[in-house]
């Protein structure tokens, strides 16, 4: 992951994830975090960083790609 995406994750994506209502997933997330040892917690955090950043970029690409289509078709 390049420096910009790392910065974006820690300054934008992660705070949004932390502030998002987890709803029905809250208990599962708590149990998962309690079950992990220190090494697994590090692995989990790095995996979360990777997938959350990839999902963010996918959203940007999809938004950019859909822009022209939305302008052409009536809503």
C-alpha positions in Angstrom: 0.0 0.0 0.0 1.4 3.4 -0.9 1.9 6.2 1.5 -1.2 8.1 0.4 -3.5 5.2 0.9 -1.9 4.5 4.3 -2.5 8.1 5.3 -6.0 8.0 3.9 -6.8 4.9 5.8 -5.6 6.2 9.2 -7.0 9.7 8.8 -10.3 9.0 7.0 -11.3 5.4 6.5 -10.5 4.0 9.9 -12.2 6.9 11.8 -15.3 6.4 9.7 -15.3 2.6 10.4 -14.9 3.2 14.1 -17.8 5.7 14.2 -20.1 3.6 12.1 -23.0 1.9 13.8 -22.3 -1.8 13.7 -25.9 -2.9 14.4 -26.3 -6.6 14.5 -22.6 -7.2 13.9 -21.4 -5.5 17.2 -21.5 -8.6 19.3 -19.7 -10.7 16.7 -16.9 -8.1 16.3 -16.4 -7.9 20.1 -16.2 -11.7 20.4 -13.7 -11.9 17.5 -11.5 -9.2 19.0 -11.6 -10.9 22.4 -10.6 -14.2 20.9 -7.5 -13.0 19.1 -4.0 -13.0 20.6 -1.5 -10.2 20.0 -0.2 -11.5 16.7 -3.6 -12.4 15.4 -4.8 -8.9 16.4 -2.0 -7.3 14.3 -2.9 -9.6 11.4 -6.5 -8.7 11.7 -5.8 -5.0 11.8 -3.6 -5.2 8.7 -6.2 -7.3 6.8 -8.9 -4.8 7.7 -6.7 -2.0 6.5 -6.1 -3.7 3.2 -9.7 -4.6 2.5 -11.2 -1.4 3.7 -8.8 0.6 1.5 -9.4 -1.7 -1.5 -13.2 -1.2 -1.0 -12.8 2.6 -0.8 -10.8 2.6 -4.1 -13.5 0.4 -5.7 -16.1 2.9 -4.6 -14.1 5.7 -6.2 -13.6 3.8 -9.4 -17.3 2.9 -9.6 -18.4 6.4 -8.9 -16.1 7.8 -11.6 -17.2 5.2 -14.0 -20.9 5.7 -13.4 -20.7 9.5 -13.7 -21.0 9.5 -17.5 -23.7 6.8 -17.5 -25.8 8.8 -15.0 -25.6 11.9 -17.2 -26.8 10.0 -20.3 -29.8 8.2 -18.8 -32.8 9.9 -17.2 -33.2 9.1 -13.5 
